[in-house]
């Protein structure tokens, strides 16, 4: 089991590394091709749409198919699609629509891969080890998200962004090879015998999500929590420039501001298993949500970049505690044969809707007010609503008392 988990963990780190490289390089590539902010933003739109469009279908299929075979096939597909970019670039035929199409295709593959992954990890390690396993996974991938964007930014300055897509393709192939080597089961395949069965599976996943009071509550509150996260990510650069006096280019302090969130997430991944064992999921959610709100307020009122860095580390830790706790609790109570569809559906609501909504809200408010701080404040208000709902709604309080 340890060998299988090690291979799985390395495969996920490789996949996340490739995804982070693409997330930095693709917008730069499109901007170099067009000089257009509209085309550059189209990359972000193309990457955001697939989870909303295909999430339910992906979850239902991942609960019926062999998850290992599904993930391996998707990795190889991503590698092939990504290689089309450097090949077209070498031929002098690369266009912005081509890059946007690749962004949409690779993120669509990610949705199906992610759906399989939700069910694969509990099946591989067992529910009793799930919190520790997910915390380890979250910690490793957060380190990647902490380090790789800066390195990619440096590489883009000296290497053509199109060529970097070959790196992403190689990480996808490496992930596929590692996943193929896993001996343990990651699924109990059930053949698909008709579209009606898929529709039924989707309904069952939605029904389970709605009929489990704690899971439903954590998911809906998670959406409001994600609004605040999306707001911060949307206004981070203008906030640093106009509030903290940190220039958007050529100022190493901006890299520090970007890095702090990941530092907090790593801290959360380390302490969460002990917190969950001691408090339980419901009680931990009730405690972590107001702490996350407090982190947002600290960032909002900070006026010096060093103070902001400290506040962001704290907020990142509290925020990540809420996120990891919600995911692991959901996976622990969900039946094995429904892991993928339930978790994918919950992710659609909590992240797929909340994150872009928060970014759009913060952008609109910041433009209307002429102040990025106002955009962040709008996200913090949404988080305040989520905290109030968590404490006013009796579901979590009753579960917390029962756990005590």
C-alpha positions in Angstrom: 0.0 0.0 0.0 2.8 2.4 0.9 4.5 1.9 -2.5 1.1 2.4 -4.3 0.5 5.6 -2.4 4.0 6.8 -3.1 3.5 6.3 -6.8 0.1 8.0 -6.6 1.5 10.9 -4.7 4.4 11.4 -7.2 2.0 11.2 -10.1 -0.2 13.9 -8.6 2.8 16.1 -7.9 3.9 15.8 -11.6 0.4 16.5 -12.8 0.1 19.6 -10.6 3.5 20.8 -11.7 2.5 20.6 -15.4 -0.8 22.3 -14.7 0.9 25.2 -12.9 3.5 25.6 -15.7 0.6 25.9 -18.2 -1.4 28.3 -16.0 1.5 30.7 -16.1 2.8 30.1 -19.6 -0.5 30.0 -21.6 -1.7 33.6 -20.8 1.8 34.9 -21.5 1.9 33.0 -24.8 -1.5 34.4 -25.9 -0.5 37.9 -25.0 2.7 37.6 -27.0 0.7 36.3 -30.0 -2.0 39.0 -29.8 -1.1 41.8 -27.5 -4.8 41.7 -26.4 -6.1 41.6 -22.9 -9.3 40.1 -24.2 -7.6 37.1 -25.8 -5.5 36.7 -22.7 -8.6 36.6 -20.4 -10.2 34.1 -22.9 -7.6 31.6 -21.7 -8.9 31.9 -18.1 -12.5 31.6 -19.3 -11.7 28.5 -21.3 -10.0 26.9 -18.2 -13.0 27.8 -15.9 -15.9 26.5 -18.1 -15.2 22.7 -18.2 -16.0 22.1 -14.5 -19.4 23.7 -14.8 -20.1 22.0 -18.1 -18.9 18.5 -17.5 -18.6 18.1 -13.8 -21.8 16.0 -13.2 -21.1 13.7 -16.2 -17.5 13.2 -15.1 -18.4 12.3 -11.6 -21.0 9.7 -12.8 -18.6 8.1 -15.2 -15.7 8.0 -12.7 -17.9 5.9 -10.3 -18.6 3.3 -13.0 -15.3 3.0 -14.9 -11.9 1.7 -13.8 -10.4 4.9 -12.3 -6.8 3.9 -12.9 -7.3 3.3 -16.6 -9.4 6.4 -16.9 -6.7 8.6 -15.3 -3.9 7.0 -17.4 -5.8 7.6 -20.6 -6.5 11.2 -19.7 -2.9 11.9 -18.9 -1.8 10.5 -22.3 -4.6 12.6 -24.0 -3.4 15.8 -22.2 0.2 15.1 -23.3 -0.9 14.7 -27.0 -3.0 17.9 -27.0 -0.3 20.0 -25.3 2.3 18.9 -27.7 0.3 20.5 -30.5 1.3 23.9 -29.2 5.1 23.6 -29.5 4.7 21.7 -32.8 2.5 24.5 -34.3 4.9 27.1 -32.9 7.9 25.4 -34.6 5.9 25.4 -37.9 5.1 29.1 -37.5 1.3 28.2 -37.5 0.4 28.8 -33.8 -2.6 31.1 -33.2 -4.4 32.4 -30.2 -7.6 30.4 -30.9 -5.4 27.2 -31.0 -4.0 28.0 -27.5 -7.5 28.8 -26.1 -8.8 25.5 -27.6 -6.0 23.6 -26.0 -6.7 25.3 -22.6 -10.3 24.2 -22.8 -9.4 20.6 -23.9 -6.8 20.1 -21.2 -9.1 21.5 -18.5 -11.9 19.3 -19.7 -9.6 16.3 -19.3 -8.7 17.6 -15.8 -12.4 17.6 -14.8 -12.7 13.9 -15.6 -9.3 13.2 -14.1 -10.2 15.1 -10.9 -13.5 13.1 -10.7 -11.6 9.8 -10.9 -9.1 11.1 -8.4 -11.8 11.9 -5.8 -12.7 8.3 -5.6 -9.3 6.8 -6.2 -7.6 8.1 -3.0 -10.2 6.8 -0.5 -10.1 3.4 -2.3 -6.4 3.3 -2.3 -5.6 4.2 1.3 -8.9 3.4 3.1 -11.1 5.9 4.9 -9.3 5.5 8.2 -6.1 7.0 6.7 -7.8 9.5 4.4 -7.3 12.7 6.4 -3.5 12.0 6.8 -3.2 10.9 3.1 -5.1 14.0 1.8 -3.1 16.3 4.0 0.1 14.8 2.7 -1.1 15.2 -0.9 -2.3 18.8 -0.2 1.0 19.7 1.4 3.1 18.4 -1.5 1.0 20.0 -4.2 0.9 23.2 -2.3 4.7 23.3 -2.3 4.6 22.9 -6.1 2.1 25.7 -6.3 4.3 27.8 -4.1 7.6 27.3 -6.0 6.7 26.5 -9.7 4.9 29.8 -10.6 8.0 31.8 -9.8 10.3 29.5 -11.6 8.0 29.4 -14.6 7.9 33.2 -14.6 11.7 33.3 -14.7 11.8 30.7 -17.5 9.3 32.6 -19.6 11.7 35.5 -19.7 14.4 33.4 -21.4 12.5 30.5 -23.0 9.5 30.7 -25.4 6.3 29.9 -23.6 5.2 27.6 -26.4 8.3 25.4 -25.7 7.4 25.2 -22.0 4.2 23.3 -23.0 6.5 20.4 -23.8 7.4 20.3 -20.1 3.7 20.0 -19.3 3.3 17.1 -21.8 6.3 15.3 -20.2 4.8 15.6 -16.7 1.5 14.2 -18.0 3.4 11.1 -19.5 5.3 10.7 -16.2 2.1 10.7 -14.2 0.5 8.1 -16.6 3.4 5.8 -16.2 3.4 6.0 -12.4 -0.4 5.4 -12.2 -0.1 2.4 -14.5 2.3 0.9 -11.9 -0.1 1.0 -9.0 -1.1 -2.5 -8.0 -3.9 -1.8 -5.6 -7.5 -1.2 -6.6 -8.7 2.3 -7.0 -12.3 1.4 -8.2 -15.0 -1.2 -8.5 -15.9 -0.8 -12.2 -19.6 -1.1 -13.2 -20.1 -1.2 -16.9 -22.2 1.6 -18.5 -25.2 0.0 -20.3 -27.0 3.1 -21.4 -27.4 6.9 -21.0 -30.3 6.3 -18.6 -27.9 4.8 -16.0 -25.6 7.8 -16.1 -28.6 10.1 -15.6 -29.7 7.9 -12.6 -26.1 8.1 -11.2 -26.1 11.9 -11.4 -29.4 12.1 -9.6 -28.2 9.8 -6.9 -25.1 11.9 -6.4 -27.2 15.1 -6.2 -29.6 13.4 -3.8 -26.9 12.2 -1.5 -25.3 15.6 -1.4 -28.6 17.2 -0.6 -29.8 14.6 1.9 -26.7 14.6 4.0 -27.2 17.7 6.2 -23.6 18.3 7.2 -22.2 17.7 3.7 -24.9 20.0 2.2 -24.2 22.7 4.7 -20.4 22.5 4.3 -20.8 22.6 0.5 -23.0 25.7 0.5 -20.9 27.5 3.0 -17.9 26.4 1.1 -19.2 28.3 -1.9 -19.4 31.5 0.1 -15.9 30.8 1.4 -14.6 30.4 -2.1 -16.1 33.8 -3.0 -13.7 35.4 -0.6 -10.7 33.4 -2.0 -11.7 34.4 -5.6 -11.9 38.0 -4.6 -8.4 38.0 -3.1 -6.9 36.3 -6.1 -8.6 38.8 -8.4 -7.4 41.9 -6.6 -4.0 40.7 -5.3 -1.9 42.5 -7.9 -3.7 45.9 -7.8 -4.0 45.6 -4.0 -0.3 45.2 -3.8 0.3 48.1 -6.2 -2.1 50.7 -4.9 -2.5 49.8 -1.3 0.9 48.4 -0.4 3.1 50.3 -2.8 4.5 47.1 -4.3 5.1 47.5 -8.1 3.5 44.9 -10.3 6.8 44.2 -12.1 10.4 44.2 -11.0 9.6 44.2 -7.3 10.6 41.0 -5.4 8.1 41.9 -2.6 5.3 40.9 -5.0 6.7 37.4 -5.1 6.6 37.4 -1.3 2.9 38.4 -1.3 2.1 35.6 -3.8 4.1 33.0 -1.8 2.5 33.7 1.6 -0.8 32.0 0.9 0.9 28.7 0.0 3.0 28.9 3.3 -0.3 29.1 5.2 -1.7 26.1 3.3 1.3 24.0 4.1 0.9 24.8 7.8 -2.7 23.7 7.6 -1.9 20.4 5.9 0.5 19.6 8.7 -1.8 20.3 11.7 -5.1 19.3 10.2 -5.0 15.5 11.0 -4.4 16.2 14.7 -7.2 18.9 14.8 -9.7 16.5 13.0 -8.9 13.7 15.4 -9.3 15.9 18.4 -12.4 18.0 17.4 -14.2 16.2 14.6 -15.2 17.7 11.2 -18.3 19.7 12.3 -16.6 21.3 15.3 -13.5 22.1 13.3 -15.6 23.8 10.6 -17.3 26.0 13.1 -14.0 27.0 14.6 -12.0 27.5 11.4 -14.7 29.5 9.5 -14.6 32.6 11.8 -10.8 32.3 11.9 -10.7 32.4 8.1 -13.0 35.5 8.2 -10.6 37.1 10.7 -7.8 36.5 8.3 -9.6 38.2 5.5 -10.2 41.2 7.8 -6.5 41.3 8.7 -5.5 41.4 5.1 -8.1 44.0 4.3 -6.9 46.5 7.0 -3.2 45.9 6.5 -1.3 48.7 5.0 2.3 47.6 4.9 3.6 44.7 2.8 5.2 42.9 5.7 2.1 43.0 7.8 0.1 41.9 4.8 2.4 38.9 4.3 1.9 37.8 7.9 -1.9 38.3 7.5 -1.9 36.3 4.3 0.0 33.4 5.9 -2.6 33.3 8.7 -5.5 33.5 6.3 -4.1 30.9 4.0 -3.7 28.5 6.9 -7.3 29.1 8.2 -8.8 29.0 4.7 -7.0 25.8 3.8 -8.1 24.2 7.1 -11.7 24.9 6.1 -11.2 23.5 2.6 -9.3 20.3 3.5 -11.7 19.6 6.4 -14.7 19.8 4.2 -13.3 17.6 1.5 -12.1 14.8 3.8 -15.3 14.8 5.9 -17.3 14.4 2.6 -15.1 11.6 1.5 -15.3 9.8 4.8 -19.1 9.7 4.9 -19.7 9.1 1.2 -20.2 5.4 0.0 -17.3 4.1 -2.1 -19.4 3.7 -5.3 -20.5 7.4 -5.1 -17.2 9.0 -4.3 -16.6 10.6 -7.7 -20.0 12.0 -8.5 -20.7 13.3 -5.0 -17.3 15.0 -4.6 -17.3 16.4 -8.2 -20.8 17.8 -7.7 -19.7 19.4 -4.4 -16.6 20.9 -6.0 -18.8 22.4 -8.7 -20.8 24.2 -6.1 -18.1 25.1 -3.6 -15.3 26.0 -6.0 -16.6 26.0 -9.5 -19.2 28.6 -8.7 -17.7 30.4 -5.7 -14.2 31.1 -7.1 -15.2 32.8 -10.4 -18.1 34.6 -8.7 -15.8 36.1 -6.1 -13.3 37.2 -8.8 -16.1 38.8 -10.9 -17.6 40.5 -7.8 -14.3 41.8 -6.6 -13.4 43.1 -10.0 -16.7 44.9 -10.5 -16.7 46.5 -7.1 -13.0 47.5 -7.4 -13.6 49.2 -10.7 -16.8 50.9 -9.5 -15.1 52.2 -6.3 -11.8 52.9 -7.9 -10.1 50.9 -5.0 -9.0 47.3 -5.0 -9.6 47.2 -1.2 -13.3 47.6 -1.9 -13.2 44.5 -4.1 -11.6 42.5 -1.4 -14.1 43.9 1.1 -17.0 42.5 -1.0 -15.5 39.0 -0.8 -15.0 39.3 2.9 -18.6 40.3 3.3 -19.6 37.1 1.5 -17.4 35.1 3.8 -19.1 36.8 6.8 -22.5 35.6 5.4 -21.1 32.1 5.2 -19.8 32.2 8.8 -23.2 33.5 10.1 -25.0 30.8 8.2 -22.7 28.1 9.7 -23.4 29.2 13.2 -27.1 30.1 12.8 -28.0 26.8 11.0 -28.3 24.1 13.7 -26.8 21.3 11.6 -23.1 21.9 12.4 -23.8 23.0 16.0 -25.8 19.8 16.8 -23.1 17.6 15.1 -20.4 19.4 17.1 -22.2 18.8 20.4 -22.7 15.2 19.5 -19.0 14.7 18.7 -18.1 16.3 22.0 
